[in-house]
Amino acid sequence: MLEKRKFVRFKAPAYCKCLKVGANADVSGMCKDMSMGGVKIIFDRGRDIKEDIVLEVFILLPDKTVKSVGKIVWVKEYDDKKEAGIKFINISDTYKEDIYGYIFKYYREEVTRHWWDA
């Protein structure tokens, strides 16, 4: 299968809050994995999550909150949850560095695993 991602994803969970751009709809979830280019978020099954929705994404890291704008590029539905892949369409380089720093500090084994798998 052809890999379409530009950045490696790391299993580094974090709480997140999403707001639909142009609406007051709050959609909270849990980041399952993340990269400097996007996140995979787990939502409750009942949430109105569809492809092509643009969200403000707030990832709650221990030291700070990372803010970005992202677009839902895929959604998978399960019996009890939905998973969505969100591609960042607007995120500062500083916040990308904050994501990498979080992964490296708290999930160093993930970084090491990816180095050796390459």
C-alpha positions in Angstrom: 0.0 0.0 0.0 1.3 3.4 -0.9 2.0 5.7 2.1 0.5 9.2 1.5 1.7 10.8 4.7 4.6 13.3 4.7 5.3 12.9 8.4 5.7 9.8 10.6 2.9 9.3 13.1 3.7 8.5 16.7 1.5 6.8 19.3 1.4 9.7 21.8 -2.1 10.1 23.2 -3.4 13.5 24.4 -6.7 15.0 25.1 -8.0 17.4 22.5 -10.9 19.8 21.9 -12.2 20.6 18.4 -14.5 23.4 17.3 -16.2 23.3 13.9 -15.1 26.5 12.0 -18.0 28.8 11.6 -20.1 27.1 14.3 -20.3 26.9 18.0 -20.2 23.1 18.0 -17.6 21.7 20.5 -16.4 18.2 19.6 -14.0 16.8 22.2 -12.0 13.6 21.7 -8.7 11.8 22.4 -5.7 12.0 20.1 -4.6 8.4 19.4 -1.5 9.4 17.4 0.0 12.5 16.0 2.7 14.0 13.8 3.8 17.4 12.7 1.3 17.1 9.8 -1.9 15.9 11.6 -3.6 13.8 14.2 -5.9 10.8 14.5 -8.7 11.5 17.0 -11.2 9.2 18.6 -14.7 10.6 19.0 -17.9 9.2 20.6 -20.0 7.4 18.0 -22.8 9.9 18.2 -20.7 12.9 17.2 -21.4 14.5 13.8 -18.0 14.0 12.2 -17.6 13.8 8.4 -14.9 14.2 5.8 -14.0 17.7 4.6 -15.2 19.4 7.8 -12.7 22.1 8.9 -12.0 22.2 12.7 -10.0 24.3 15.1 -8.0 21.7 17.0 -6.6 22.3 20.5 -4.2 19.5 21.7 -3.8 19.6 25.4 -0.2 18.8 26.2 1.2 18.8 29.7 3.1 22.1 29.3 0.9 24.0 26.8 -2.0 23.8 24.4 -1.2 23.4 20.7 -3.6 25.3 18.4 -4.2 24.5 14.8 -6.7 24.4 12.0 -7.3 21.0 10.4 -9.4 19.3 7.8 -11.0 15.8 8.4 -9.6 13.7 5.5 -11.1 10.3 6.6 -13.5 8.8 9.1 -13.9 5.2 10.2 -16.9 4.2 12.2 -17.0 1.4 14.8 -19.7 0.0 17.1 -18.7 2.4 19.9 -16.6 5.1 18.4 -15.4 7.1 15.4 -11.8 7.7 14.4 -10.9 10.6 12.2 -7.7 11.5 10.4 -7.2 15.3 10.6 -4.6 17.0 8.4 -3.3 20.3 9.7 -3.9 23.1 7.2 -2.7 25.9 9.4 -0.2 25.2 12.3 2.8 27.3 13.3 6.3 25.8 13.2 6.5 26.5 16.9 3.5 24.3 17.5 5.0 21.6 15.3 8.2 21.7 17.5 6.0 21.5 20.6 4.4 18.3 19.3 7.8 16.8 18.5 9.1 17.8 21.9 6.1 16.2 23.6 6.6 13.0 21.7 10.3 12.9 22.4 10.0 13.8 26.1 7.1 11.5 27.0 7.2 8.8 24.3 10.9 8.5 23.5 10.5 4.7 22.8 8.2 5.7 19.9 10.9 7.9 18.3 13.6 5.2 18.8 11.3 2.5 17.3 10.8 4.6 14.2 14.6 5.3 13.8 15.3 1.6 13.9 12.4 0.7 11.6 13.5 3.1 8.9 
